[in-house]
Amino acid sequence: MSIQKILAISGKPGLYELKIQTRTGFVAESLLDGKKITVGMRANVSLLSEIAVYTYSEEVRLAEVFKAIATKENNGMAMSHKEDDAKLKAYFREILPEFDEDRVYTSDIKKILNWYNLLQPKGFVSLEALSKEVKEEDTSDSELAKQTPAAE
């Protein structure tokens, strides 16, 4: 399983799995309750595979953050997103020591931990799945670099 087709839809709780594309948008299935919804093209939708977390030196893809959580928790559940802010920041610092505290808000950390805990029992964020996904992203990034002409 892969987070390549997992969506966060603005204004809708939880996460959704992309099922099919239609002329006017797409159909997605809720990972919370399994209900299918139609989403129009104008909806604000984010693919989890395209989300990154700011660090002081670079942006780290969400799949890599999930992999760090899975490693720390030995493929188990992460800390609850409902803990107080100081505990959440300390926990996130253990996972991603270089995260940019000025640009990564507590609400972002809560969202990441909530998403991880939603995806973990469904097998989307196991070490095996994430290792394969990170490897595929690295390969596609290097392929893109080969295709992009160098600036002179």
N, C-alpha and C positions, 0 to 999 in steps of 0.2 A: 504494500500500500504506500501511497505517496501523497505529500501535501500539494502536489502540482495542481490539483483540481479542487482544492479547498478554498472557500471564499468567506470573506467577512463582508457583510452587507450593512451599510450605514442605516441606522434606524431599526434594525432587526436584531434580536438577541441571538447569541450563539454563533455557530459556524455552519456553513452549508457546503455540500458537495455538488459540484457542477455535474449535471446529468446529460442534458442535450441542449443544443443551440436551436433557436427558432428564428423566424424572420424578424420578430419584434424584440428579441432579447434571448432569454434562456430559461430553462427549468433547473431548479436547484432543490436538493433534498436536505432538510434540517438534520444536523447530527444530534440535536437534542431530542426531538420527538419523531423523526422520520417522515414528517409531512413534506409534501412537495409544494413548491411555490413557483410562480412565474415572476421573472424579474425583467423589467423593461430596460432598454438600452440607456436610459437617462439616470438609472439608479447609480449611486456611488458605491462601487464594488471594488474590493481589493483582493487580489490573489495572495495567499500567504507566502507562496514561493517568491513573490516580488517585494516583500517587505524586508527591510533591513533595520538594524539597531545602530545608532551612532556610538562610536568610540572616539577616543582622542586622536587616533591615527587614521581610522578608516571606518567604513560601514560594514557590519557583520550581518550576513544573511540570517533570517529567522530560523532556517533549517539548522544552521550551525549553533544557534543559541539553544534550540530544542535539543540538539545532540549533546550539548554541554550539560543541560538539565538531566537528560536521560542517563548520562555517564555519572553525574553526581548522585542521582537517586537510584542507580542500578536498575534502570528501566521501570522504576516505580513512579508513584504520583509525586508531584512537586508540592511545595508549601502552598497553603490556601491563599488565594488572592484577597481574602478578607482580613488578613493580619494587619497590624498597624504599620504605618509608613516606614518607621525606622527598621523594623524586622524585614520588611520587603526589600528595602534598599541594601541591607546587609546581606541578605540571601542572594540578591541579584549580583552583588559585588563578588560573591564567591564563584558564581557561574561565569560572569564576564567582568573581570577586574578592571578593565580599561573603559567601561561604559561612560559616556559623557553625561555627567550628572546635571549639566545645564540644559541639555537638549533631550534627555530621556526622563520623562516625568514619572511620578509614582503611578499615575493612571495608565501609562504605557506598560509598566512592570506588571500591574494588576491584570491588564488585558493579556499579556504574554503568558503569565502563569495560569490564568483562566483557560486560555486556548490550549495550552499544553495539557492541563488536567482533563479537558474535554476530549482531546485527541488520543491521549495515552491509552485508555481502556479499549479503544477501537483499533489499536495497532498502527496508527499513523506515525507515531513518534518513538518507535523502538530504535535501538542503536543500529540494528541491521538496515531498517528502512531508511534512516537518516544518513547512514554512511554511504549507501548507494545513491541517495539523492544529492548529497554534497559532491560526490564524485562526478555525477552527471552534470551538475551546474558548473563545476570547474572545467569539464570537457567542453561544454557549450561556450563558456567564456573564452577559452583558448581558441576555439574554432572561429568565434566572432573576431577575435584579435587578428587572426590570420587573414580574414576576409576584408578587414578595414584597412584602407591604404594609410600609410604613415604620413603625417603632416611634414611638409618640407619648409 
